[in-house]
Amino acid sequence: MSRVYNFSAGPAMMPLPVLEEIQKELIDYKGSGMSVMEMSHRSKVFQTIADEAEADLRELMGIPDNYKVLFVQGGGTLQFAMVPINLCKNGVFDYIVTGAWSKKAAAEAKKYGKVNVIASSEDRNYSYVPDCSDLPIDDDADYVYICENETIHGNVFNKLPNTKGKVLVADQSSMFLSKPVNVSDYGVIFAGVQKNVGPAGMAIVIIREDLIKEDIDPKAPVYLSYNTHAANDSMYNTPNCWAIYCCGKVFKYLKSLGGLEAMNKINEDKAKILYDYIDSSKLFKGTVDKEFRSLMNVCFVTGDADKDAAVVAATKAAGLDNLKGHRSVGGLRASIYNAMPKEGVEELVKFLKKYEEENA
Ligand SMILES: *Cc1c(COP(=O)(O)O)cnc(C)c1O
């Protein structure tokens, strides 16, 4: 067996102990005589898997009782449409655009109503998060939308926007479970799970119950109604059983490490190792203003596309994989989610230091 340190932005690394457990249970899950992949979602044994996953997630995040947890297919992208379709009352949606993902979400929402971009950091290629303490929130806004951690541009909200009483919707795909959050501050939190939790193909939606409406646009597909999922405990149709099972394993693993406070400490330590190096480097510089730098997606460049490409090729040869930055930013991006061990970041820094010395 040979595993690399995989710095992919997603699908991304999963914790090795979790993969090993899954491997042990792959063919015969706990004496059921079948794999979870072969199991009816209506079976008792799978119901227990799903119930435990939800209970563990609720415990990890401290999710209040008046919030539903939904397991929905279609990844993060389907949520870009489900949010406006389900939250539409006045048909006015306020978006804060801080990178590629919030921009995409705003474009999708335009199909369903009037979108106001009430703040944006596009002027400097999303290298910061604008001041959101006193924004021109529309009186009729059904919600205010953010992407709390922009995976491609590598920035993060340190402080949630002042929504002036409006519902806050947050795409947490690339920071989900990386630190404690106060769920009550949000109306909706959603996350595609393949960044920081499990395999691709599912989003987790955490939504305040009073925001779930039965009377959405009658032409909207039944699958796209939050009510469909809430009223049927995410089993209106066949859910992504495999992803629910794998995520459940990760939730238990995070609990065993001490929960989200502990993860936050680990993540701060890991990111500091890398950012300290970048700040001391003569070859590289970070692309995001210091106070808004993501702990999950670390973006840095040499300033020369050929040099960037050479570094990426060298890292790959050294077993440090998927460090190529997104084309809209260039350079390198190290995604260091929960499952990236500290040793992986240390190896990367060791390698880059040596590379810098040898190529000075
Ligand atoms: C990856 C990502 C998405 C899209 O997720 P899919 O599951 O591929 O649809 C949305 N938002 C953020 C912040 C992401 O990182």
The ligand as an SDF file (V2000), in Angstrom:
LIG
                    3D

 15 15  0  0  0  0  0  0  0  0999 V2000
  -17.0580   22.2160   -4.2620 C   0  0  0  0  0  0  0  0  0  0  0  0
  -17.9370   23.2950   -3.8170 C   0  0  0  0  0  0  0  0  0  0  0  0
  -19.2590   23.4020   -4.2830 C   0  0  0  0  0  0  0  0  0  0  0  0
  -19.8420   22.4920   -5.3270 C   0  0  0  0  0  0  0  0  0  0  0  0
  -19.9750   21.2090   -4.8580 O   0  0  0  0  0  0  0  0  0  0  0  0
  -20.4920   20.0200   -5.7770 P   0  0  0  0  0  0  0  0  0  0  0  0
  -20.7370   18.9600   -4.7730 O   0  0  0  0  0  0  0  0  0  0  0  0
  -19.4030   19.6980   -6.7510 O   0  0  0  0  0  0  0  0  0  0  0  0
  -21.7300   20.4560   -6.4460 O   0  0  0  0  0  0  0  0  0  0  0  0
  -20.0400   24.4220   -3.7990 C   0  0  0  0  0  0  0  0  0  0  0  0
  -19.5570   25.2930   -2.9000 N   0  0  0  0  0  0  0  0  0  0  0  0
  -18.2950   25.2110   -2.4270 C   0  0  0  0  0  0  0  0  0  0  0  0
  -17.8170   26.2100   -1.4480 C   0  0  0  0  0  0  0  0  0  0  0  0
  -17.4520   24.2160   -2.8750 C   0  0  0  0  0  0  0  0  0  0  0  0
  -16.2020   24.1400   -2.4110 O   0  0  0  0  0  0  0  0  0  0  0  0
  1  2  1  0
  2  3  1  0
  2 14  2  0
  3  4  1  0
  3 10  2  0
  4  5  1  0
  5  6  1  0
  6  7  2  0
  6  8  1  0
  6  9  1  0
 10 11  1  0
 11 12  2  0
 12 13  1  0
 12 14  1  0
 14 15  1  0
M  END
$$$$
